[in-house]
Amino acid sequence: MGVSSVEVRTRLEVKGGSVGVRRALGRQFEWLWAAYAVSTFGTWIGFGALSVVAITVLDAGPAEVAALSAAGLAVGAVVAVPLGPWVEFRRKRPVMIAADLIRLCAFASLPLAYALDVLTIGQLIVVSVVATASRIAFDAASAPLVKTLVHPDDLLTANSRFESTRWSATVVGPTLGGALIGLFGPFVTICVDATSYLLSALGVSAMGASETPRRRASPPRLSDLVDGWRIVIGHRTLRRLFANTVLVNGLIMAGEPVLAVLMLGRLGFPAWQYGLAFSLPCVGGLIGSRLAGAVVHRLGQSTALLVTGVSRACWPIGLALVGPGIGGLAVVMVIELGLIFCCSVFNPVYVTYRQQLIETEQLSRVIAAWSISTSLCIAALTAACGLLAAITTPRTALVVAGVALLATPAVLIRRSADVALSPRARSADTSGVR
């Protein structure tokens, strides 16, 4: 399935004697977008649900909460290693539907186990593993599907819609989830999250797109498992973006369990305030994602990536200053607002650049390798951060993670001019990619 087979409606508008073309993104994309929206809202309503269950139901401490996050991500990523090459030669929609249904079953098992009084940290880790592997499979299938559903010039618009939807969900989700937890307990949000995966599977199914999977030119080989990393490392610009995004995401997420323990435990914030601290600042993400196209138009792709990539690393160190009461809540909100705004501009720009740079036939294995590396990095840094918090204090761990983040722009800044060239102008540098 290629762009030529996609329903692309155009409308000509005459303004001031000039004719412009504005494309609709098509019915199939709209269904995919709706499926993404409902599962994203479900995910953010259940924001931090596993950590909340571990802390409030199973009385887990900082090391156990960090182990929950780290082990789930690490094992899930390892399990997902064969998925990139496998997804590449499969129809993408059935893979996405299966990933949603697997996550539905995994999360639905938690309230059942609680009702039977057999819930353990081990089961939470297993659910986290399954969720991580399924997410990687879903992402590996959806990225090339999006690229075939929309016109190449509309990729940034499509990715900005996904980003905008994600931040819209984070505005509403954690606050609603925190309120639901306060009223009914943490398992109601897990049930909502599980249901959202069912609705997502139905949405993907409703796309009705026919696909012809690419045939293998040769039998599967063990070396296929590392092709995604080989493609990334073989391209000088791509590997810089890869290193920067993996490190930044890892260091940002590593502080989340520690911050949860600090706010929900030692500082005594109720669950609804914890959710509010992360939901309201996401208005910045909604604004930033909508401005991404204008920022690229004004600054150019290279400068937009560089400015927002550097600025997003400067905020998290301030989380170590959080204290009790309204003042502490305000500190978290201001820091999250700045961080989220910068990330929401950077993300669709870099995702679009990556889609443009990589051939559609190779995109699944690259996305899988990227996601696996991110998950492993988050797992390792989360475990280290949790261990440091247990040995010292949560604040010390947040300071160390924040200082490390301040060093990450060095990877992006070095030879940043590499990013300035458009993918079409860099054919000489993409011999390792094509």
Residue pairs with C-beta under 8 A, 6 or more apart in sequence:
1 148
1 209
1 210
1 211
1 212
2 148
3 148
3 150
3 151
3 152
6 26
6 28
6 148
6 149
6 150
6 151
7 26
7 27
7 28
8 23
8 24
8 25
8 26
8 150
8 151
9 23
9 24
9 26
10 21
10 22
10 23
10 24
11 21
11 22
11 24
12 19
12 20
12 21
13 19
13 20
13 22
23 151
23 153
23 154
25 33
25 149
25 150
25 154
25 157
25 158
25 161
26 149
26 150
28 149
28 207
28 208
28 209
29 146
29 149
29 150
29 158
31 203
31 204
31 206
31 207
31 208
32 142
32 145
32 146
32 149
32 203
32 204
32 207
33 161
33 162
33 165
34 203
35 199
35 200
35 201
35 202
35 203
35 204
36 142
36 162
36 165
36 200
37 165
37 169
38 196
38 199
38 200
38 203
39 100
39 196
39 197
39 199
39 200
40 165
40 166
40 169
40 196
41 169
41 172
41 173
41 196
42 192
42 193
42 194
42 195
42 196
42 197
42 199
42 200
43 169
43 173
43 193
43 196
44 169
44 170
44 172
44 173
44 174
44 177
45 172
45 173
45 174
45 176
45 177
45 180
45 189
45 192
45 193
45 196
46 107
46 173
46 177
46 189
46 190
46 192
46 193
47 170
47 173
47 174
47 177
47 189
47 275
47 278
48 174
48 256
48 260
48 274
49 177
49 186
49 189
49 190
49 193
50 68
50 69
50 72
50 124
50 127
50 128
51 65
51 68
51 69
51 256
51 257
51 260
52 181
52 186
52 260
52 264
52 271
53 110
53 119
53 124
53 186
53 187
53 190
54 60
54 64
54 65
54 68
54 121
54 124
55 65
55 260
55 261
55 264
55 265
56 186
56 264
56 271
57 114
57 119
57 186
58 64
58 119
58 120
58 121
58 124
60 68
60 121
61 261
61 390
62 257
62 258
62 261
62 386
62 389
62 390
62 394
63 386
63 387
63 389
63 390
64 121
65 257
65 260
65 261
65 386
66 257
66 258
66 382
66 383
66 385
66 386
66 387
66 389
66 390
67 121
67 125
67 383
67 386
68 121
68 124
68 125
68 128
68 257
69 128
69 253
69 256
69 257
69 378
69 379
69 382
69 386
70 378
70 379
70 380
70 382
70 383
70 386
71 125
71 128
71 129
71 379
71 383
72 124
72 125
72 127
72 128
72 129
72 131
72 132
72 379
73 128
73 132
73 375
73 376
73 378
73 379
73 382
74 375
74 376
74 379
74 380
74 383
75 125
75 129
75 132
76 128
76 129
76 130
76 131
76 132
76 133
76 135
76 136
76 375
77 132
77 133
77 136
77 371
77 372
77 373
77 375
77 376
77 379
78 372
78 376
79 129
79 132
79 133
80 132
80 133
80 136
80 137
80 368
80 371
80 372
80 375
81 225
81 368
81 372
82 225
83 133
83 136
83 137
83 140
83 368
84 140
84 225
84 227
84 228
84 364
84 365
84 366
84 367
84 368
84 369
84 372
85 220
85 224
85 225
85 227
85 228
85 364
85 365
85 368
87 95
87 137
87 140
87 141
87 364
87 365
87 368
88 140
88 214
88 361
88 362
88 364
88 365
89 213
89 214
89 215
89 216
90 141
90 213
91 211
91 213
92 141
92 142
92 144
92 145
92 211
92 364
93 141
93 145
93 204
93 205
93 207
93 209
93 211
95 137
95 138
95 140
95 141
96 137
96 138
96 141
96 142
96 145
96 201
96 204
97 201
97 204
97 205
98 137
99 134
99 135
99 137
99 138
99 141
100 134
100 138
100 197
100 198
100 200
100 201
100 204
101 197
101 198
101 201
102 130
102 134
103 130
103 131
103 134
103 135
103 194
103 197
104 194
104 195
104 197
104 198
104 201
106 126
106 127
106 130
106 131
106 134
107 127
107 131
107 190
107 191
107 193
107 194
107 197
108 191
108 194
109 123
109 127
110 119
110 123
110 124
110 127
110 187
110 190
111 187
111 190
111 191
113 119
113 120
113 123
114 187
132 375
135 371
136 368
136 371
136 372
136 375
137 368
139 367
139 368
139 371
140 364
140 365
140 367
140 368
140 371
141 364
143 355
143 363
143 364
143 367
144 360
144 361
144 363
144 364
144 367
146 155
146 158
146 159
146 355
147 155
147 355
147 360
147 363
148 360
149 158
149 209
150 157
150 158
152 356
155 352
155 355
155 356
156 292
156 293
156 296
156 348
156 349
156 352
157 293
159 347
159 348
159 351
159 352
159 355
160 289
160 290
160 292
160 293
160 348
162 348
163 285
163 289
163 292
163 344
163 347
163 348
164 285
164 286
164 289
164 290
164 344
166 285
166 289
167 282
167 283
167 284
167 285
167 286
167 288
167 289
167 340
167 344
168 282
168 286
170 278
170 279
170 282
170 285
170 340
171 279
171 280
171 282
171 283
171 285
171 286
172 279
173 279
174 274
174 275
174 276
174 278
174 279
175 272
175 275
175 276
175 279
175 280
176 275
177 189
177 192
177 275
178 270
178 271
178 272
178 273
178 274
178 275
178 276
178 279
179 272
179 275
180 188
180 189
180 192
181 188
181 189
181 271
181 272
181 275
182 270
182 271
182 272
186 271
214 361
224 365
226 369
227 362
227 365
227 369
228 365
228 366
228 367
228 368
228 369
228 370
229 369
229 373
230 432
231 238
231 358
231 362
231 365
231 366
231 369
231 432
231 433
232 238
232 239
232 242
232 366
232 369
232 370
233 239
233 242
234 432
234 433
235 357
235 429
235 430
235 432
235 433
236 415
236 418
236 429
237 357
237 418
237 419
237 426
237 429
238 354
238 357
238 358
238 433
240 411
240 412
240 414
240 415
240 418
240 419
241 305
241 350
241 353
241 354
241 412
241 419
242 370
242 373
243 411
244 309
244 408
244 409
244 411
244 412
245 350
245 370
245 374
246 370
246 373
246 374
246 377
247 377
247 408
247 411
248 309
248 312
248 313
248 405
248 408
249 374
249 377
249 378
250 374
250 377
250 378
250 380
250 381
250 382
251 316
251 381
251 401
251 404
251 405
251 408
252 316
252 339
252 405
253 378
253 381
253 382
254 378
254 381
254 382
254 384
254 385
254 401
255 316
255 319
255 385
255 397
255 398
255 401
255 402
256 382
257 382
257 385
257 386
258 385
258 386
258 389
258 394
258 397
258 398
259 319
259 322
259 332
259 394
259 398
260 274
261 389
261 394
262 322
262 394
262 395
262 398
263 269
263 273
263 274
263 277
263 322
263 328
263 332
264 271
264 274
266 394
267 322
267 323
267 324
267 328
268 324
269 277
269 324
269 328
269 329
273 329
276 329
277 329
277 332
277 333
277 336
278 332
278 336
280 333
281 333
281 334
281 336
281 337
281 339
281 340
282 336
282 340
283 337
284 336
284 337
284 338
284 340
284 341
284 344
285 340
285 341
285 343
285 344
286 344
287 341
287 344
288 340
288 341
288 342
288 343
288 344
288 345
289 344
289 345
289 347
289 348
291 345
292 304
292 344
292 345
292 348
292 349
295 304
295 308
295 345
295 349
296 304
296 349
299 307
300 420
301 349
301 353
301 419
301 420
301 422
302 416
302 417
302 419
302 420
304 345
304 346
304 349
305 346
305 349
305 350
305 353
305 412
305 416
305 419
306 412
306 413
306 416
306 419
308 342
308 343
308 345
308 346
308 349
309 346
309 350
309 409
309 412
310 409
310 412
310 413
311 338
311 342
312 339
312 342
312 343
312 346
313 405
313 406
313 408
313 409
314 338
314 405
314 406
315 335
315 336
315 338
315 339
315 342
316 335
316 339
316 398
316 401
316 402
316 405
317 398
317 399
317 401
317 402
317 403
317 405
317 406
318 331
318 334
318 335
318 402
319 331
319 332
319 335
319 398
319 402
320 395
320 396
320 398
320 399
320 402
321 331
322 328
322 331
322 332
323 331
353 419
353 423
354 366
354 370
355 363
356 422
356 423
357 423
357 426
357 430
357 433
358 366
358 433
359 433
359 434
362 433
381 401
385 397
385 400
385 401
386 397
388 396
388 397
388 400
389 396
389 397
421 429
423 430
